[in-house]
Amino acid sequence: YEESMRVPLLVRCPALVKPGTKVKEVIQNVDIAPTFLACAGLSKPAQMQGNSFLPILRGQPGGTPDRPWRDRAFYEYYWE
């Protein structure tokens, strides 16, 4: 199922992201909205899932000292 997990995402913002940056961390689709909010200087609502990966795009470690960025994701494919 690796092909289902590896979905390309292109980011272009020279002020925030160095050209040619490749992210190795596990980013999920639920992380996109919190990242957009962080870029706009807004906090994510408490009920929103996911985390901003803006620090990772900036070349900094993601997560917090007590809760580092995820290194795996659960994926379930349901067919019929």
C-alpha positions in Angstrom: 0.0 0.0 0.0 3.0 2.3 -0.1 1.8 4.0 -3.3 -1.3 5.1 -1.4 0.8 6.6 1.3 3.2 8.5 -0.9 1.2 11.3 -2.4 3.3 14.2 -3.8 2.8 17.7 -2.5 4.6 20.7 -4.0 5.2 23.7 -1.9 6.5 27.0 -3.2 7.2 29.8 -0.8 10.8 31.1 -1.1 10.4 33.2 2.1 9.7 30.0 4.1 11.0 27.0 2.3 14.4 26.6 0.6 14.1 25.5 -3.0 14.8 21.7 -3.4 13.6 20.9 0.2 12.5 17.2 0.5 10.6 16.3 3.6 11.4 12.8 5.0 8.9 12.9 7.9 5.5 11.3 7.7 3.0 14.0 6.8 -0.7 13.2 6.5 -3.5 15.0 4.7 -4.9 16.1 8.1 -1.7 18.1 8.6 -2.3 20.4 5.6 -5.0 22.6 7.1 -3.1 23.3 10.4 -0.1 24.2 8.3 -2.1 26.7 6.2 -3.4 28.2 9.4 0.1 28.5 10.8 1.3 30.2 7.7 -1.5 32.7 8.1 -0.5 33.2 11.8 -3.6 31.5 13.1 -3.9 28.8 15.7 -5.7 25.5 14.8 -9.0 24.9 16.5 -8.9 22.4 19.4 -11.2 20.0 17.6 -9.0 19.9 14.4 -6.9 16.9 13.8 -3.4 17.0 12.5 -0.4 19.3 13.2 1.3 22.0 11.3 4.4 20.9 9.5 5.6 24.4 8.9 8.6 23.9 11.2 9.6 20.9 9.1 9.3 22.9 5.9 11.6 25.5 7.5 14.2 22.8 8.3 13.5 22.6 12.0 12.4 19.5 13.9 8.7 19.0 14.0 6.6 18.2 17.1 7.5 19.2 20.6 10.2 18.0 23.0 7.6 15.9 24.9 5.8 14.8 21.7 8.1 14.4 18.7 6.8 14.2 15.2 5.2 10.9 14.2 7.4 8.3 12.5 4.6 6.1 11.3 0.9 6.2 10.2 -1.9 3.7 10.3 -3.5 3.1 7.0 -6.5 0.9 6.4 -7.8 0.2 2.9 -11.4 -1.0 2.8 -12.5 -2.7 -0.3 -16.3 -3.2 -0.7 
